[in-house]
Amino acid sequence: MKVTRSMRRAYDQGDAIITKAKNAKVKVKERQRRDARMVEALRAGSLPYPPHVMSWLSRKTGIPSSRLTAEDVASVLKTSSAASPA
């Protein structure tokens, strides 16, 4: 039997859906580990933080990293400690 391009595309789309569902579980755990690492870096340091921490803070708060203040950091720390049982 001949496999046409449309059949191949349908097979690939099915594989993509399965792979996406499988990877989503792993990514949730990775995000939790990264959040824990970043919160520890926030507690250990002070402004200005290293670029990877500033980028993460910017994504969490929705504020550009150049505009972040100590109050913004405190609010992130407060929400992260409320979300995770310490």
C-alpha positions in Angstrom: 0.0 0.0 0.0 1.2 3.4 -0.9 1.6 6.0 1.9 0.6 9.4 0.6 1.8 12.8 1.9 -1.6 13.4 3.6 -1.4 10.1 5.3 2.1 10.7 6.5 1.1 14.2 7.8 -1.8 12.6 9.7 0.6 10.1 11.3 3.0 12.8 12.2 0.2 14.9 13.8 -0.9 12.0 15.9 2.7 11.4 17.0 3.0 15.1 17.9 -0.1 15.0 20.1 1.2 12.0 22.0 4.6 13.5 22.5 3.2 16.8 23.6 1.1 15.1 26.3 4.0 13.0 27.5 6.4 16.1 27.6 3.8 18.2 29.5 4.1 16.1 32.6 7.9 16.5 32.6 7.8 20.2 32.0 5.5 20.8 35.0 8.1 19.2 37.3 10.9 21.2 35.6 9.0 24.5 36.2 8.5 23.6 39.9 12.2 22.9 40.3 13.2 26.1 38.5 10.8 28.1 40.6 12.3 26.7 43.8 15.8 27.5 42.6 14.9 31.0 41.7 13.2 31.7 45.1 16.3 30.4 46.9 18.4 32.8 44.8 16.1 35.6 45.7 16.4 34.9 49.4 20.2 34.6 49.2 20.9 37.8 47.3 19.8 41.3 46.7 19.1 43.6 43.7 20.5 43.5 41.1 20.3 39.7 40.7 22.1 37.7 38.0 20.4 37.9 34.6 18.7 34.5 34.7 17.0 35.5 38.0 16.0 38.9 36.7 14.5 37.3 33.6 12.5 34.9 35.7 11.4 37.7 38.0 10.3 39.7 35.0 8.2 36.9 33.6 6.6 36.2 37.0 5.7 39.8 37.7 5.1 41.1 34.2 7.4 44.0 34.8 10.5 44.7 32.8 13.7 43.7 34.7 15.1 47.2 34.6 12.0 48.5 36.5 11.9 45.8 39.2 12.1 47.1 42.8 12.6 45.5 46.2 8.9 45.6 46.8 8.3 43.5 43.6 10.8 41.0 44.9 9.1 40.9 48.3 5.7 40.3 46.7 7.1 37.4 44.6 8.7 35.9 47.7 5.4 36.3 49.7 3.3 34.6 47.0 5.8 31.8 46.5 6.0 31.1 50.2 2.2 31.1 50.4 2.0 28.7 47.5 4.5 26.1 48.7 4.3 24.6 52.2 7.5 25.5 54.0 
